[in-house]
Amino acid sequence: MRAVHNKLVRDKIPEIIEKASKTAYTHILSDEEYISELDKKLGEEFAEYQADKNIEELADMLEVMYAITETRGWSVSELEAVRRDKAEKRGGFKKKIYLEYVEDGNE
């Protein structure tokens, strides 16, 4: 029986498949294919989080975000610095503020 996946997987998945007495058919992606597949993977992990709402899926999203960050030439510390800077300038989401609408005082 053949199960077709056609997706980016974690580095140890082929080993895990082999240990289960199955054969994994894989190939190494080009840089362009890799970033494209990472972007798809982030969407996949987000959908899984939306369905399950568990910390495992959040961790998967974070792992993919770290890979995207490094693939695009940034460091995780740069990502964190940008996040921290935005939080300082615009705030976080801890106050649970829900913006309903904005009126222009000139109308």
C-alpha positions in Angstrom: 0.0 0.0 0.0 1.3 3.5 -0.9 0.4 6.6 1.1 1.2 9.7 -0.8 2.2 12.8 1.2 4.1 15.2 -1.1 5.0 17.6 1.7 7.9 18.9 3.7 8.6 16.8 6.8 10.8 17.0 9.9 14.4 15.7 9.5 13.9 12.5 11.4 10.7 11.4 9.8 12.4 9.2 7.2 14.2 7.4 10.0 11.0 6.9 11.9 9.3 5.5 8.8 12.2 3.1 8.2 12.1 1.9 11.9 8.5 1.0 11.3 9.6 -1.4 8.5 8.4 0.9 5.7 10.3 2.6 2.9 10.3 6.4 2.7 10.8 7.9 -0.8 12.2 11.4 -0.5 14.3 14.0 -2.2 16.1 17.1 -1.2 14.4 20.4 -2.1 16.1 23.3 -3.9 16.3 26.5 -1.9 13.4 28.0 -3.8 11.3 24.8 -3.3 12.2 24.7 0.4 11.0 28.3 1.2 7.8 27.6 -0.7 7.2 24.4 1.2 8.0 26.1 4.5 5.4 28.8 3.7 2.9 26.0 2.9 3.9 24.1 6.1 3.2 27.2 8.2 -0.4 27.3 6.8 -0.8 23.5 7.5 0.4 23.9 11.1 -1.8 26.9 11.6 -4.8 24.9 10.4 -3.9 22.1 12.7 -3.7 24.5 15.6 -7.1 26.0 14.7 -8.6 22.5 14.7 -6.9 21.2 17.9 -6.0 24.3 19.9 -3.1 22.5 21.6 0.4 23.5 22.6 1.9 20.8 20.3 0.6 22.5 17.2 1.8 25.9 18.5 5.3 24.3 19.0 5.1 23.0 15.4 4.3 26.5 14.1 7.2 28.0 16.1 9.6 25.4 14.6 8.4 26.3 11.1 8.7 30.0 11.8 12.3 29.5 13.1 13.1 27.6 9.9 11.5 30.4 7.7 13.4 33.0 9.7 16.8 31.4 9.1 16.1 30.5 5.5 15.3 34.1 4.7 18.6 35.1 6.2 17.5 36.4 9.6 18.3 35.0 13.0 15.9 33.9 15.7 17.3 36.7 17.9 16.5 39.2 15.2 13.0 37.9 15.0 12.6 38.2 18.8 14.1 41.8 18.7 11.5 42.8 16.0 8.7 41.2 18.1 9.9 43.0 21.2 10.2 46.4 19.4 6.7 46.1 18.0 5.3 45.2 21.4 7.1 48.2 22.9 5.8 50.6 20.2 2.3 49.1 19.6 1.7 46.9 22.6 0.9 43.2 22.8 -2.4 41.5 23.1 -2.7 41.1 26.8 -5.4 43.7 27.4 -7.9 41.8 25.1 -8.8 45.0 23.3 -11.3 44.4 20.4 -11.6 47.4 18.0 -15.1 47.7 16.8 -14.8 50.7 14.5 -13.1 54.1 14.0 -14.9 57.3 13.1 -13.2 60.1 11.3 -13.9 63.3 13.1 -14.0 65.2 9.8 -17.3 63.7 8.6 
